[in-house]
Amino acid sequence: MSQTIIVVAIIFFLTVVMIMSGRGGGNFYVIALVLSGVPMHTASTTSQFILVASALSGALIFGKAKTMSWPLVFFFGGLNSLMAFFGGFGAYLFTGNALKIVLSVVLGIAGVAMLLPEKQGARTAVSKFGYWNIRERGIWYVINLWLAVPLTLATGFFSGMVGISGGAFLVPLMVVGCGVPMRTAVGTATAMLAATAFTGFTGNALHGGFDPVLAVPCGVVAVVGGLIGGKIALKTKPKKLKTISGVITIIAAIFMMANALAGR
């Protein structure tokens, strides 16, 4: 019981920090659960449940503040959530250690990506086949479909498989590849993470990996954490948090890889 309380408290803290930066935090949730003794498949399913709760509450705050792009929510969210279902459903074809290794590699890549300097993309329309031009609030978002579609599909698949949200990849993709302002990218990512997490959760839960005794209390604190994190994000520049999150993500990847190689 005491261990569950500690895990729930950690989930609450992580939810606040992750929603602030537009990242679901599924990587950290999975690690916290696995290191507390929860089997990998159950940890992945529980993580997706937490992500649904936190992302919905965070999206409520960002939606009221109008800091999200609905065309991007449906585009990235639709592709990401579609593949998250298949990734979650296919996760049981792999052993727990194999999923840990995949997660550690994904975390390492995400951590490095978060440490890279941000550069705004093109701010003028591009009249070429395969480019989607969106204009919102006086700003052009230019979506390179040749790059965005395959990356988003791959992100969704692996996100659903290992129980993470994919926000660590989608936020840089929107900011660097599409010219979306950081604050809008955070709000947009939070909204679409709910759809991705739900489909990933469904895929995992169909195999019986859902433990309501653990997931429900974690989900409740995730709702509260998402509301708090969303409100803080509207008043905070996420650049410093992005750097801290990148470093922590790399450390988490090392711990997860060590855990997998130890055969735990």
Secondary structure, DSSP 8 states (H G I E B T S, - for coil): -HHHHHHHHHHHHHHHHHHHTT---HHHHHHHHHHTT--HHHHHHHHHHHHHHHHHHHHHHHHHTT-S-HHHHHHHHHHHHHHHHHHHHHGGGS-HHHHHHHHHHHHHHHHHHHHS-------S---STTEEEEEETTEEEEEEHHHHHHHHHHHHHHHHHHT---HHHHHHIIIIIH---HHHHHHHHHHHHHHHHHHHHHHHHTTT---HHHHHHHHHHHHHHHHHHHHHHTTS-THHHHHHHHHHHHHHHHHHHHHHHTT-
